[in-house]
Amino acid sequence: MAVRPLDPLDGVSPLSRLLQSASGAEVRAELDRIEALLGEAGAPAAAEAGAPAAAEAGAPAAAPAAPPLPGGPLLAAALGFGRGALALREGALDAAVRLLDGAAAAFDAQGAAEARDLARCEAVLARLRRDARSACASAVAELNAIAGAGDGGRRAAVVAAHYRATAERIAGDAAAAQRTLLSALRGSEPFLDERAQILNSLGTLYVTLGAHGAAEALLEHAAELHRRRGDAVGEAIAYGQLGAAALGLGALERARAALQRQEWLCARLGDAFGRARALTFLSELALELGRADDALALATSARDVAAGATPPLRTWIAYAARAMGRARRDLGDPGAAVALEEAGALFRELGHPLGEALAAWDRASAEALAPVRSTTPVAPVQPATPVDWFSAAWALGSLGLPSRVAQLLRERMEIEEAAPAPRMANGGPASDGGIRERALAAAAQTSPHVAVQREVELVYDRPDDLTVVAARRTAAHRNLGRLAALTLAPPGLVVAAIAASGLGVRGLVLPSERAAAACIAHLPGLAVWLWPSAIAPAAIGSDLADLRTALGEPLRAALALAPAGRVVCPPFAGDVGAELEAVEVGALLALTESLAQGELRLDAQLGWNGEVGASVEALGFVLTR
């Protein structure tokens, strides 16, 4: 009886090895060969069934046929599983679900419970990749049922736990995903092939959490296990994530080596997704290193690979088009704008948050560069409309990407430095007192440091502590990115001094991913948040209501408008707060002591009257003025 879905093919086909190391064309050819063998295997049985009747009728006996392949129904089930596994590998997810479900049913009909459950696991994974968050709840339920049936140490239970963690990660519960993966890792010792894949997933999770040192340690182990077992598919995945981890650590040469390895492996395998990803990352690296010509060639290859896939890989087409546009811009090619607009339009169509933020960055760059590169002198008639760098910077900061905000700030400075410098009344150059340089340096402080080695220790000794640290750091990076973005905002801030006993406990002080606020100061029981003055009052009320829910207790707050207020510089590591201008918080903090629970005291300048005030009161607050 089969243990694994492809076991019935042992001695008949090397399909299991080919799925790990051969191109899609080679795997399909082998699947077709197996199908032909199965088709021939039905003839001998039919001939034998007809022989007695022919003898009774006096007809000449047929020539003896080749013996039938043993285990025909199991072979057919294994063939269906193989086709489903290839479809899953190539991203044909509808076909993968159909074929893998069919294989599970076929194994069940033959009483092959372990092979059935492993096929069910792969079908669940295909649904998760196809349907994303909408499939998570049903996936967890089915995988729990698989893991809970029979011996908990069997392979199917380990795979079910692994894929459950995938569902938890997609659903946004990183802590649950880590716990499940670590449990699966402990159970995987008898199954080195599964262990290597679990290490891939754990490393990918830590890349997502920003724990790049831990991710690198795990992924190096995974890549070596895959290489020793001849699993080129798993090795390519490991190297792709190693490249991402190295980028997070600022190790550009290590990142390039890992991504080149992924690209080479994926080219051998015919893996369009992995190859397009690797080529796009390599083109971005080349741009970062100032090699625009190399970047253009790499990005063009990435776009061609992504466009040639079936169906086309539209996300990677958009990223590749953006890299092509930026490379052409750096080379002075007038066709750059077309490529950048193509990428921006596709990102908007896909509803891709990071892509849309990058497209907004590109539009700001194009607007800022236009007068710098113009060959026609134009006399200024009135002040030019300011370039909107802020929208892109805020979006990137809200995604928890302060390093991207730092890159944007650097690019803005470089473009403005290439323009004619503004002059003082006495004819000398104007100076901002180094404000922009400090803002850039503060935003770029997320470069690697000694915490990397600590992460490596924690991932083996105290992984739960690592998750807490990574979550706190992600929230801090998001807040830093927003404060860096606010250095580009027009003057005008809404400031809130907030009081609640739970503030500062368990990290409940920084605005969430969905919030529109940034935090500039906090002490136990007190915090100061601010918003751009253009923000809708309902959004401010919603942010405070979300904070109240997270705290699990009422809060009280005093809000004021600082019409000329602005963030001059985000905090450096070790600073106690951002550098502000025209913002007064002392009186607001003192005022919170006299407020009742649930009370919001409003500055008259805010103008929250009528329906505006009612919309905030509807959230459960009492407004006083």
N, C-alpha and C positions, 0 to 999 in steps of 0.2 A: 504494500500500500504506500502511496506517495506521502512523503513528508513535506517537501517543497513543491511548488507548482510545476517546476521544470524537471523534477526528478524522473518522470516517466520517459523522458527523452534521453536519459543516460544510456550510452552505448549506441544510440541512434543518431544523435546530433550534438554538435558543440554550441547549441544556441545560447546556453547560459553564459558562456564565456564571450560569445559574440555581442550579446546585449551590453556587456560591460566595456568592450574594447574595440568594436568594429563599427564601420560607418553604417548609416541607415540602409544604404543600397545592399551591402553585404548581408545584413540581418534579414532584409526582405527576401533576398535570393534564397537564403537558408529556410525561411518560413515556407516559401513556395515549394522547395524541394520536399520538406516534410509533408506538406499537403498532398503533393503528388504521390508520395509513398502511402499515405493513408487512403487515397483514392484507389490505388492498386490493391490494397490489402482487402478490400471488400470482395474482389473477384474470386479468390480461392474458396471463400465460404459459400458463395453462390454456386460454384462448380460442384462442391461436395454435396450440397443439398440436392442438386439435380441429378447426381450420378445414379442413385438407386432407381429412380424412375426411368432413366435412359436404359439401364441394364434390363429392366423388366420389359421394356418395349423392343428389346433386341437391337437397339442402336449401338454403334461403336462407342466405346468409352473415350472421353476427352483426355487429352494429354495432361499428366499431373501438373498442377500449378505450384508456384512457390508458396511456402508456408506463410500464413498470415502473420502480420506483426503482432506480437503479444501486447495485451492491454490496450486494444484499439480505442475504447471510449476515453481512457485516461490520456492517451496520446492526443486525441482530439481536444480534450480539455486543456492540456498543456500547450497545444498549438494556439488555441484561442487566447490563453494567458500571454503567450509570447507576443502575439500581435497587439494585445492591449498594452503590454509593457513598452513596446516600441512606440505606439501611439502616444503614450504618456511621456516618454522621453522626448519625442519630437513636438509635443505641445498640441497634438490633435485631440483635445480633451473630450469632445463629445464621443468620438470613436473609442477613446480609451475607456470611458465609463461603460459604454455598451458592451465592449469586448470583455472587460474584466468582470462585469456583472454576470455575463454569460458563462465565463470560465468558472466563477464561484458556484453557479447553479449546477454546472456539469460535474464539478468535483463532488458537490453535495450528493448528486444522484449516484455516485460511485462509492459513497461512504468515506471519502478522503477528507476528513474533518480539518486536519492541519492545513492542507493545500487550499481547501475552501476558505478558511479564515484568512490566510495570507492573501488570497485573491481579493477577498472583501476589503482588506486593509488598503490594497493598491487602488481599488475602486473608490474608496473614501478619499484617498489622497487626490485622485483625479478630480473628484467633485470639489474639494477644497481649492484646488488650483483654478478650476473653472468658475466657481460661484463665490469664492472668497468668503466674506463675513457671513453672508446669508446661509452658508452651509455649515457654519461652525457648531451650532447647538446640536444638530442631528448627527454630525460627525463624532462629537464627543460621546454622545449616547451610544452610537453603534460601536465605537472603539472600546468603550467601557464594557459593553456586553461581550465583545470578543476576548478582551483581556481577562474577564471574570469567569469565562467558561473553561473548565479543565485546569490543567497544571499551569500555575503562574510562571514557571520557569521555562515554558516552551517558547520557541521562536516567535509564534504568532502573538503571544502576549507581549513580548518585547517590542515587536514592530507596532502593535496597536498602541502601546504607551508612547512610542516615538512619534507616531502620527497624531496622537492626541495633543502632544506638546505643540505640534505644528498648528493645530486648530486654535489652541490657546494663544499662541503668538499672533496669529492672524486676527483673533478677537481683541487683541490689545492687552492681554494679561501676561506681562513678561514674567512676573514672579511665579505664577502658576506654571508657565511653560518651563522655567528653569527647574522647578521642583520635579516636574514630570520627566524631563530629560535626564536629570541626575539619577532618578529611579530607574529609568530605562538603561542608562549607562551601567549601573550596578548589575542589572540582570543580563547584560550583553556579553559577559566574559566568555561563555561557550561559543559565541557567534561573532567572530572577528569581523566579518563583512558588515554585519549590522552595527557593530561597535564603531567602525570607521564612519558610517553614515550618521550615527548619533553625534559623534564628535563634530562632524560638519555642521549639523543643526545647532549644536551648542555654541560653536564658534560664530555662526551666523547671528545667533541671538545676542551674543556679546558685542558684535559689531554694531547691531541695531541700538544697543544700550550705551554705546560709546566706550565700553570697556575694552579698548583695542589691544592692550597688552595681554589680557587674559585670552582674547579671541585669537591672537597670533600664536600663543603657546599651544592651544588646542588644535588649531587648524594645521600647524606644522606636523603634529602627531597624526592627524587624520590623513594628510596628504601622503605621508610615508606609509601608513597602513594600506591605503588604496594602491599606491605604487607597487608594494610588495605583492599584493593580491592580483595585480594585473587589471584593476578596475579603473580604466581611463576616464569613465564618466564621473565617478566619485572624485578622482584626483583633480579633474578640471574644475569641479565645483569648489573644492578646497582651495585651489590656487586663486580662483576668482575672489573668494572671500578674504584670502590672505592679502591680495592686492588692496582690497578695501580697508583692511585693518592697518596695513602699512601707510596708506594715505592718511588715515586718521591719526597716525603717529608722526606724520610729517616726514616719513622715510621714503622719499620719492624714488630713489634707485631701487630699493627693495620692492616697492610697489610695481615698478616697471618690470622687474624680473619675474614676479609672480604673474602679472597680467600677460606677459609674453608667453609664459608657459601655458596659461589657460587658453590663449588664442591658438597656440600650436596644437594642443590636444583637441580642441573643439574643431579645428580644421580637419584633423584626421577622422574625427567621429562624424563629421557632417552636421554638427550641432550649430544651427544658425543663431539661436538665441545667445548661447554662451560666447560665440565668436563675435557677434555684433556688440555685445556688452563689453568684451575685452578690448576690442578695437576702439570703441568710443572712449573708454577710460584712458587708453593709451594716447588718444588724440588730446584729451584734456591735460594729461601729464606733459605732453610735448608743448602745449600752449603755456603751461605754468613754467616750463624751463626755457621759454623764449624761442622755440623752434617751430615757427608758424608753418613753414613748408612741410615739415614732417607731419605736423598736426593735420594739415589739409589732406595729405595722402591717406593717413590713417582714417580720418573721418569719412572720406569718400568711400573707402573700402567698407567701413561699418555700415554706411547707408545702403550700399549695393547689396551687402549680405542680408540686411534686415528687409529690404524691399523684395529680395528674391525668395524669401521664405513663404510658405503656404500655411495659414494666411500671413500677409506681411506683418512684420513686427513694428507696429506704428509708433510705439513709445520710443524704441531705439532709432527709428527713422527720424523722429523729432530731435532727439539728443544729438544724433550725428549731424543733422542739418544745422543745428546751433553751433556745433564745433566747427563745421565748415565755414559758416558765416563769420565767426570770430577769427578764424585763421585768415580768411580772405581780407577781413578788416585790418588785421595786423600787417598784411602784405600790401595794403593800399589798393586792393581790388575793388572797383565800384560795384561789382556783383554781390558784395557782402550783404547789403541790405535785403536783397531778395531772399537769400538763404535764411537770414535771421527772421524775416517775416514769415517764411514758410514754417519754420520751427515754432514760432509763437502761435500761429494759427492752429497748428496741429495740437500743441499743448492745450490751447483753449478748448478745442473740440473734444479732447480726451478728458478734460477736467482734471488735469494733473497738477496738484498744488505746487510742487517744487518747480516743474517746468514752467508754469505760469509766472512764478516769481522770477525765474531766470530770464524769461522773455521780457518782463517789465524792466529788468536790469539792462538788457540789450537795447531796449527802446531809449532808456535814459542815456546810455553811452552814445547811441547814434545821434540824439539831439545835441548832446554836449560836444561831440566831435565835428558836427556840421560846420559851425563857424570857424573852428580851428583849422580845418582842411580846405575851407573855401578859398578859391584863388581870386575871387572878385571882392575887392574891398567895398564895404557898405558903411556909410556914415550912420552912427546910431541916432535915431530920432527920439526914441523913448526907451526906458529900461526894458530889457528883454524879459520874457516870461521865464521864471526860474525852471531849470530842469528838475523833473520829479524823480530824484534818487530815493526819496524817503519811502515811497510805496513798496519798491522792490526790497529795500533794506528791512522794512518792517515785516514783510512776508517771510523773508529768509530768517530773521530773528525769531519769529513766531514758530517756525519749523524746528527751532533748536539748533540753528547752524550759524553760530557767531563767526566761525572761520570764513564762511561765505560772505557775511557782512563785512569782515575785515578785507576780503578781496575786493568787494565793491568799493569800500572806502579808499583802498589803495588806487584802484582804477580811476576813481573820481579825482583824486589828487593828481595823478599823472596827467590826466586830460587837462585839468585846470592849470597845471604848471606849464603845459605846452602852449596855452593861450597867452596873449599879451597881458602882462601883470598890471593890475590896477595901481594907480599912483596916488600918493598923498597930495595935499594942497601945496606942500613945499617941493613937489616933484619927485620925492623919494618913493620907493616901493612900499605899498601897504603891507601890514603884517597882522596876522591873527593871533600873535602871541604864542604860536605853537599849539593852538587848540586842536587843529586837525591831526597833527602828528600824535598828540596824546590820545585822541579818540581812537586812532588807528592802532596804536600800540596796545591800548587796553582791550580792544576787540580781538586782537591777535594773541592774547595771553593764553589761549587754549592749546598752545603747542605742547608737545610731549614734555614730561617732567618725571620726577622720581616716583610718582604714583604708579607708573607702569609696572615696576618690579613688584610693588605691593599688590597690584591686581593679580599678578601671576601667582603669588602666594595665597591670596584669598580664594582664587578659583578652585584650588585643591583643598584648602584647609577650612574655609568658612564661606562657602558660596552664597549663603543667605545675606551675609554682611556685604558681599560684593554687589548684590542686587540693590540693596538699600543705598549704597554709595553711588552706584550708577544712576539710580532714579533721582537722587538729590542733585547729582551733577547735571543731569539732563534738564531738570527744572531751572537750575542756576544758569546753565548755558542759554536756555530760552530767555530768561530775564536779562542776561547780559546782552544777547542779540537785540532785544527790544530797546534797551537803553542806548546801545550803540546806534540803532536806527533813529532814535529820537534826536540825536545830534543833528539830523538833517531835516527835522520837522520845522514848520513855521512856528514863530513864537506863539505861546498860549497853551497853558496846561490846566487841567482840572486836578486838584490835589485833595486827597482824602486821608485824614488821620483816623485810624480804625483801632478800636479797643475791644478785646475779648480775651478771656482767660486762656483759651486754647491756642492763641497765636504764638508761633514759635515752637510749639510742641509738635514732635514728629514731622517737622519740616512744613507744617501748615501755615505758611506765610507768603509764599511766592504764587503769583497768579498762574492759573492752569493754562493748558494748551489752547483751550477755547476762549480764554479771556482776552480782553483788549487792553489790559492794564500792564504796568510794570511797577515793581517794588523798588523804592529808593532807600528805605531804612526800616529797621525793626529792632525791637527790644522785647523781652518777655511780656506778653500781653498787649503789645502795641505794634502797629505797622503803619507805614506811609506808602500809599499807592498813588500813582498818577496816570492820567490819560491825556492824549492830544485833545485840545479844546474843541476840535471839530467832531469829536465822537458823540454819538446820540446818547441822550440821558438814559434811555431804556437799556442801552448796552452797559452803562455804568451800574445801573440798578441790578441788572442780571449778573454782572460780575460779583457784586457784593452778596447777592442772594446765593450764588454758587459757593462763595467762601463760607457763608453761614451754614450751608448744608454740609460742607466738608468738616467744619468745626463741630457740628452737632450741638450748637448753642447759639443764642441770640448775640448779635454784635451791636455796637453803637459807633457812629462815625460822624465827623465834622468835615464838610466839603466846602472848598473855596475855589474860585477862579483866579489864576495868576495870568493876567492878560499878556504880559511880556515874558512869562516864565519859559525857560528852555533848559534842556539837558546839554551841558557844555562838554562833559566827558563821562563815560561810564566808569565804574570803579575798577581799579587795578586789583590784582590779587593782594589781599591784606588790607585794602581800603575798607572803610566802614560805610561808604555810600557813594552815590554818584555826585559829580561836581555840577551844581545847579546855578542858575542865574535868575534873579527876580522871583524867587520862590521863598515864602515864609511858612514854616511848619510849626514853630514853637507854640504860637497862640492856639493853633488847631489842636495840638496834642494836649494842651492844658484844658481846652474846652471839652474834650471827650470825657473827662472825669465827672462833669456835671450832667451828662446825658443819661437818659433812661435806656434800659435794654430795648433794642429794636428801633431806636430813634436815629434819624439822619438829620443833622442840623445843617441847613443850607445857607451859603453866602448869597446875598440878594443879587449879586452880579451874575449868578448862574442863570437866573431867569426861568427856573423850572415852575411855571405856573400852569393852571388849567389842565388840559389833557396830559401834558408832559408829566406834571407832578402826579396826576392820577395813575399813570402807567407805572410809575415807580412805587406808589403806595399799594398798587395791586399785587406787588411782589411780597407784601407782608411787612413793609416798613412804615414807620410813622414819621412824616416830614414836618420839621419845624424850621422857622426862619428867624 
